[in-house]
Amino acid sequence: MSDYDVYATTYDAQFGKGLEDIPFYVEEAERAEPPVLELACGTGRVLIPVAKAGVRVYGLDSSPSMLDTCRRKLSALRSEVQDRVTLTQSDMRDFCFDERFGLIYCPFRSFLHLRTTEDQMTALRSIRAHLRPDGRFALNFFNPSVSFIAQAAGSGRGVAKIQKEFEDPESGRRVIAWATMGHDPVKQLIDTFVIHDVVDAEGSLVERTYKPMRLRWIYRYEFEHLLHRCGFEVEALYGDFDRRPFTEADQELIWIARKAKR
């Protein structure tokens, strides 16, 4: 079972409106020699727009429930879109396809679910092995703020605070999402519990669920070093999905890496 199984029914309602990265990844997919591969494709938030753009795309995810949601969404689309998609349940650290891809991409900070250097390097080597000779790897994750991390770590586990409200797609009830966060600056871990409170029309609590999420943040030059160790060279580093060059003031690190010639 994947941690993300518990998010499958509400993921799109809570996170599906984050659309600013989709044109970027669609454009990268259209530029690449098909097919392309999306790691941690989840419910198809990015994968389905890529397929709609006419690109043959493979989707890999460790959560069977998230993949089931993606399949349901695909089933409502035209047959030619469905035919462009191949979904596989697997781990991004250790996957195997006969295909070689012109682009492998990992959107929405999903690479941060790899919580050790060994896991990160295993994944990067597997990614490199599945790229065509001129293939490219694209991903994004947040730019860690040292001052924020130090302050958060010094104050202990963060007090629960509201993230957002949304409507449960199955029950139609209002969901209030909260989160508690703990930071480990030595292991570079963010340990989060997302709390979903389902309330009725009068605002009374009907149900409460706890959904874990653990990430390991990565610093800019740390990742650049990992890429080089695993046979990549950095083609571009952006600070926004409009392809503006990265500056230290930017909150996001958006990478394009090319398979290096050895």
ABEGO torsion letter per residue (X at the ends): XBAAAAAAAAAAAAAAABAAAAAAAAAAAAABBOBBBBBGAEAGAAAAAAAAAGBBBBBBBABAAAAAAAAAAAAABBAAAAAABBBBBBBAABBBBABBBABBBBBGGAAAABABAAAAAAAAAAAAAABBAABBBBBBBBBBBAAAAAAAAAAEBBBBBBABBBBBAAAGBBBBBBBBBBBBAAAGBBBBBBBBBBBBAAGBBABBBBBBBBBBBBBAAAAAAAAAAAGBBBABBBABAAGBBBBAABABBBBBBBBBBX
